[in-house]
């Protein structure tokens, strides 16, 4: 449950004997749904051993403090660059409030509290965690965010990919595959994102669980589509960077390009212009546009410092 809609942002439950792990926490508003799912699966809150976030963006990690409060024996597993923002979320919260305003922030994410340092464990690149009969291998997948990792599950032969293997809303798949990269500010890097797609495929997994929204099994087709789009986005950045367009115009420019790109893809699949599920793309158009614009601004800023 995210933005009041189902099958938009996922959390995943793994059970091993009398222990459980939860991958992704969604937002504080989703925690009651997660607790209900535990009850339905006959898992007591005290049995949750690990809570794992792929990165700190608040649709993935916003519910972490509330979920840890409900699961007294759980430890949060996080990227080393993500962990400090969970221990002290003030910068994360203030940044999001600057974008959305306090009222909208509360509607989207709810209350976010600091997490005690002793309840947070940093996972290094390539680190393997034994969990019952399975192993979980953590590997860093940059591109969407510099503090992002994915998790390979040996038992499922699957990867929990966060936002590193695209967005695949099930509501928009009825006419054929519709996937796209997520390119928000401030870390988007097209080549790093392509490398992450390749590294996910290189695990040999037969299933990937994107947080928005798995599972998916057409991995080669998704990977090919993501690579092409990421290369196109990189070309857009290069073109606009040298175009002379002022920085203040870039958010709107890229928003329109992303919107047109999505519309073209959906039209080619035969998805109607009045399909009610197109509303899912509103936030993605905004965030992707802002991320591409920020990439241009960051290039220009670096050049200005070299003069």
FIPADO-606304 format. One line per field, with one value per residue (C-alpha): residue number from 1; residue in three letters; y, z, x. Coordinates in Angstrom, 1 decimal. Each point is the difference from the previous one (the first is absolute). Layout:
<lomis>
k: (NUM  ...) $
r: (ALA  ...) $
py: (Y  ...) $
pz: (Z  ...) $
px: (X  ...) $
</lomis>
This chain:
<lomis>
k: (1  2  3  4  5  6  7  8  9  10  11  12  13  14  15  16  17  18  19  20  21  22  23  24  25  26  27  28  29  30  31  32  33  34  35  36  37  38  39  40  41  42  43  44  45  46  47  48  49  50  51  52  53  54  55  56  57  58  59  60  61  62  63  64  65  66  67  68  69  70  71  72  73  74  75  76  77  78  79  80  81  82  83  84  85  86  87  88  89  90  91  92  93  94  95  96  97  98  99  100  101  102  103  104  105  106  107  108  109  110  111  112  113  114  115  116  117  118  119  120  121  122  123  124  125  126  127  128  129  130  131  132  133  134  135  136  137  138  139  140  141  142  143  144  145  146  147  148  149  150  151  152  153  154  155  156  157  158  159  160  161  162  163  164  165  166  167  168  169  170  171  172  173  174  175  176  177  178  179  180  181  182  183  184  185  186  187  188  189  190  191  192  193  194  195  196  197  198  199  200  201  202  203  204  205  206  207  208  209  210  211  212  213  214  215  216  217  218  219  220  221  222  223  224  225  226  227  228  229  230  231  232  233  234  235  236  237  238  239  240  241  242  243  244  245  246  247  248  249  250  251  252  253  254  255  256  257  258  259  260  261  262  263  264  265  266  267  268  269  270  271  272  273  274  275  276  277  278  279  280  281  282  283  284  285  286  287  288  289  290  291  292  293  294  295  296  297  298  299  300  301  302  303  304  305  306  307) $
r: (UNK  UNK  UNK  UNK  UNK  UNK  UNK  UNK  UNK  UNK  UNK  UNK  UNK  UNK  UNK  UNK  UNK  UNK  UNK  UNK  UNK  UNK  UNK  UNK  UNK  UNK  UNK  UNK  UNK  UNK  UNK  UNK  UNK  UNK  UNK  UNK  UNK  UNK  UNK  UNK  UNK  UNK  UNK  UNK  UNK  UNK  UNK  UNK  UNK  UNK  UNK  UNK  UNK  UNK  UNK  UNK  UNK  UNK  UNK  UNK  UNK  UNK  UNK  UNK  UNK  UNK  UNK  UNK  UNK  UNK  UNK  UNK  UNK  UNK  UNK  UNK  UNK  UNK  UNK  UNK  UNK  UNK  UNK  UNK  UNK  UNK  UNK  UNK  UNK  UNK  UNK  UNK  UNK  UNK  UNK  UNK  UNK  UNK  UNK  UNK  UNK  UNK  UNK  UNK  UNK  UNK  UNK  UNK  UNK  UNK  UNK  UNK  UNK  UNK  UNK  UNK  UNK  UNK  UNK  UNK  UNK  UNK  UNK  UNK  UNK  UNK  UNK  UNK  UNK  UNK  UNK  UNK  UNK  UNK  UNK  UNK  UNK  UNK  UNK  UNK  UNK  UNK  UNK  UNK  UNK  UNK  UNK  UNK  UNK  UNK  UNK  UNK  UNK  UNK  UNK  UNK  UNK  UNK  UNK  UNK  UNK  UNK  UNK  UNK  UNK  UNK  UNK  UNK  UNK  UNK  UNK  UNK  UNK  UNK  UNK  UNK  UNK  UNK  UNK  UNK  UNK  UNK  UNK  UNK  UNK  UNK  UNK  UNK  UNK  UNK  UNK  UNK  UNK  UNK  UNK  UNK  UNK  UNK  UNK  UNK  UNK  UNK  UNK  UNK  UNK  UNK  UNK  UNK  UNK  UNK  UNK  UNK  UNK  UNK  UNK  UNK  UNK  UNK  UNK  UNK  UNK  UNK  UNK  UNK  UNK  UNK  UNK  UNK  UNK  UNK  UNK  UNK  UNK  UNK  UNK  UNK  UNK  UNK  UNK  UNK  UNK  UNK  UNK  UNK  UNK  UNK  UNK  UNK  UNK  UNK  UNK  UNK  UNK  UNK  UNK  UNK  UNK  UNK  UNK  UNK  UNK  UNK  UNK  UNK  UNK  UNK  UNK  UNK  UNK  UNK  UNK  UNK  UNK  UNK  UNK  UNK  UNK  UNK  UNK  UNK  UNK  UNK  UNK  UNK  UNK  UNK  UNK  UNK  UNK  UNK  UNK  UNK  UNK  UNK  UNK  UNK  UNK  UNK  UNK  UNK  UNK  UNK  UNK  UNK  UNK  UNK  UNK) $
py: (0.0  3.3  3.3  -1.7  -2.7  -3.7  -1.7  3.2  -0.5  -3.4  -1.5  -3.7  -2.6  -2.9  -2.7  -2.5  -2.3  2.2  3.1  2.5  2.8  3.0  1.7  3.6  1.8  2.3  3.0  0.4  -0.2  -3.5  -1.5  -1.1  -1.9  -1.6  -1.0  -1.4  -2.1  -1.4  -1.0  -1.7  -1.9  -1.1  2.1  1.7  3.4  -1.4  -2.5  2.7  -0.2  2.3  3.0  1.0  3.2  0.2  3.7  3.0  1.5  0.3  -2.3  -2.8  1.0  2.4  -2.7  -1.3  1.7  -0.8  -3.7  -0.4  1.4  -2.9  -2.6  0.2  -2.6  1.2  1.6  2.4  -0.9  2.9  1.3  1.9  3.3  -0.7  -1.0  3.5  1.4  -2.7  0.8  3.7  0.6  3.7  0.9  -2.5  1.2  3.7  -0.5  -1.8  2.7  2.7  -1.8  -1.0  2.3  -1.3  -0.9  -2.0  -1.6  -1.2  -1.3  -1.9  -1.2  0.6  0.3  -1.1  -0.5  -0.5  -3.6  -1.0  -0.6  -3.4  -1.2  0.8  -2.2  1.1  -2.5  0.2  -0.7  -3.8  -0.8  -3.3  -0.5  -3.5  -0.1  -3.5  -2.2  3.0  2.5  3.7  1.7  3.7  1.9  3.7  1.2  3.7  2.1  0.7  1.0  -0.3  -1.6  -2.9  -3.7  -3.0  -3.5  -3.3  -2.8  -3.5  -1.9  1.9  0.6  3.5  3.6  2.6  3.0  3.1  2.6  -1.4  -2.2  2.6  0.7  -2.7  0.9  -3.0  2.2  1.1  -3.4  -1.2  0.9  -1.0  0.8  3.6  0.7  3.1  1.1  2.1  3.1  2.2  2.7  0.1  -3.0  -1.1  -1.4  -1.7  -2.1  -1.2  -0.9  -2.0  -1.8  -0.8  -1.5  -2.2  -1.0  -1.0  -2.2  -1.4  -1.7  -2.5  0.7  -1.2  2.6  3.6  1.8  3.7  1.9  1.7  -2.8  -3.6  -2.8  0.0  -2.7  1.5  1.0  0.3  2.0  2.4  0.3  0.8  2.7  1.6  0.1  1.7  2.6  0.7  0.6  2.3  2.0  0.3  1.5  2.4  1.2  0.5  1.9  2.3  0.6  1.6  1.6  3.2  -0.4  1.7  -2.1  1.3  -1.4  -3.5  -1.6  0.8  -0.9  -3.5  -0.5  0.5  -2.3  -2.8  0.4  -0.1  -3.0  -1.9  0.9  -1.2  -3.3  -0.5  1.0  -2.6  -2.7  1.1  1.4  2.5  3.6  0.0  -3.2  0.9  -1.6  2.6  2.1  -2.3  1.7  3.6  -0.2  -1.9  2.6  2.7  -1.9  -1.3  3.5  1.5  -2.6  0.6  3.7  -0.3  -2.1  2.9  2.6  -2.2  -0.2  3.7  0.7  -2.3  1.8  3.4  -1.1  -1.0  3.4) $
pz: (0.0  -1.1  -1.0  1.0  -2.7  0.1  -2.0  -0.3  2.7  1.4  3.2  -0.1  2.8  0.2  2.5  1.3  2.9  2.9  -1.5  -2.6  -2.0  -1.6  -3.1  -0.5  2.4  -2.2  2.1  3.5  -1.3  -1.4  3.2  1.2  -3.3  0.6  3.5  -1.2  -2.6  2.7  2.0  -3.1  -0.5  3.7  0.6  3.4  0.1  2.3  -2.7  -2.5  0.1  -2.9  -1.6  -3.2  -2.1  -3.4  0.3  2.1  -2.4  2.1  -2.0  0.9  3.4  1.4  2.1  1.5  3.4  0.5  -1.1  2.3  2.9  -0.7  -0.4  3.2  -1.0  -3.6  -1.3  -3.0  -2.8  -2.1  -2.5  1.9  -1.6  0.9  3.6  1.3  -1.4  1.9  3.2  -0.4  -2.7  0.5  -3.2  -2.0  1.5  -0.4  -3.6  -0.8  1.8  -2.1  -3.1  1.1  2.9  3.5  -0.7  -3.1  1.6  2.9  -2.4  -2.0  2.6  3.5  3.1  -0.3  3.2  0.6  0.3  2.7  -1.4  1.7  -2.0  -3.4  -1.8  -3.0  -2.9  -2.2  -3.7  -0.6  3.6  0.5  2.8  0.9  0.8  0.8  -3.1  -2.3  -0.5  -0.8  -2.0  0.1  -3.0  -0.7  -2.9  -0.7  -2.6  1.6  3.3  1.3  3.2  -1.7  0.3  -1.4  1.6  -1.7  1.8  -0.6  0.9  -2.4  -2.6  0.0  0.4  2.2  -2.1  1.6  -2.8  -1.9  -2.5  -1.0  0.7  -1.1  1.2  -0.5  -0.8  -3.2  -1.3  -1.5  -3.6  0.2  1.9  1.3  2.1  0.5  2.1  3.1  -0.3  3.0  1.4  1.2  -0.9  -3.4  -2.1  -3.3  -0.4  3.6  -0.4  -3.1  1.8  2.9  -2.5  -1.4  3.5  1.0  -3.2  0.6  3.3  -2.2  1.9  -1.6  1.8  1.0  2.6  -0.8  2.9  -2.6  -0.6  0.0  -0.7  -3.7  -2.1  -3.4  1.1  -3.4  -1.5  3.0  0.0  -3.7  0.4  3.0  -1.8  -3.0  2.0  2.3  -3.1  -1.4  3.3  0.0  -3.5  1.2  2.8  -2.4  -2.5  2.5  1.9  -3.1  -1.3  2.0  1.6  3.4  3.1  1.1  -3.1  0.3  2.5  -2.3  -3.2  1.3  1.5  -3.4  -1.7  2.5  -0.3  -3.8  0.2  2.3  -2.2  -3.1  1.6  1.3  -3.4  -1.7  2.3  -0.7  3.5  -0.1  0.7  2.6  1.8  3.6  1.0  -1.9  3.2  1.5  -2.2  1.2  2.8  -2.1  -2.8  2.6  1.8  -3.2  -1.5  3.1  0.1  -3.7  0.6  3.1  -2.0  -2.5  2.8  1.8  -3.2  -0.5  3.7  -0.2  -3.2  1.7  2.8  -2.4  -1.5) $
px: (0.0  1.5  -1.7  -3.2  0.3  0.8  2.7  2.1  2.7  0.8  1.4  1.2  -0.2  2.5  -0.6  2.6  -1.0  -1.1  1.7  -1.0  1.5  -1.8  1.5  -1.1  -2.3  -2.0  -1.2  -1.3  -3.5  0.7  1.2  -3.5  -0.3  3.4  -1.0  -3.3  1.9  2.3  -3.1  -1.5  3.3  0.1  3.1  0.3  1.6  2.7  1.0  1.1  3.8  0.9  -1.6  1.8  -0.2  1.5  0.5  -1.3  -2.5  -3.1  -2.3  2.5  1.3  -2.5  -1.7  3.2  -0.2  -3.7  0.6  3.0  -2.1  -2.5  2.7  2.2  2.6  0.6  3.1  0.0  2.4  1.1  2.6  2.8  -1.1  -3.6  0.5  0.8  -3.3  -1.9  1.8  -0.6  -2.7  -0.3  1.8  -2.0  -3.3  0.8  1.1  -3.3  -2.0  1.6  -1.2  -3.5  -0.9  -0.8  -3.6  0.6  3.1  -2.1  -2.7  2.7  2.4  -1.3  2.2  3.7  2.0  3.7  1.2  2.4  3.5  0.3  -3.0  1.6  2.5  1.9  0.3  3.1  0.1  0.1  -0.8  -1.9  -2.5  -1.0  -3.7  -1.3  0.3  0.7  2.7  -0.6  2.8  0.1  1.5  0.1  -2.2  0.7  -1.7  -3.3  1.7  3.6  -1.2  -1.9  0.6  -1.9  -0.3  0.4  -2.0  1.6  -3.2  -2.3  2.8  -1.4  1.2  -1.7  0.9  -1.5  0.0  3.0  -2.0  -2.6  -3.6  -2.5  -3.5  -2.2  -3.0  1.7  1.1  -3.2  0.9  3.7  3.2  0.1  3.1  2.2  3.0  -0.5  2.3  -0.7  2.4  2.7  2.1  -1.3  2.8  -1.0  3.1  0.0  -3.7  0.8  2.8  -2.4  -2.5  2.8  1.2  -3.5  -0.4  3.5  -1.2  -1.8  -3.2  -3.3  -2.1  0.5  -2.1  0.0  -1.6  -2.3  -1.1  1.1  0.3  1.1  1.5  0.4  3.5  1.8  -2.9  -0.1  3.8  0.1  -2.7  1.7  3.4  -1.5  -1.9  2.9  2.2  -2.6  -0.3  3.8  -0.2  -2.7  2.3  2.9  -2.2  -1.6  3.2  1.5  -3.2  0.3  -3.4  0.0  -0.1  -3.4  -1.7  1.4  -2.4  -3.0  1.9  0.9  -3.4  -1.6  2.6  -0.6  -3.8  0.2  2.3  -2.3  -3.0  1.7  0.9  -3.6  -1.5  2.2  -1.4  -3.6  -0.6  -2.9  0.7  -2.8  1.3  -0.5  3.3  2.0  -0.4  2.7  2.5  -0.6  2.6  2.5  -0.2  0.8  2.8  1.6  -0.1  1.5  2.7  1.0  0.0  2.1  2.6  0.3  0.3  2.6  2.1  -0.1  0.9  3.0  1.2  -0.4  2.2  2.8  0.3) $
</lomis>
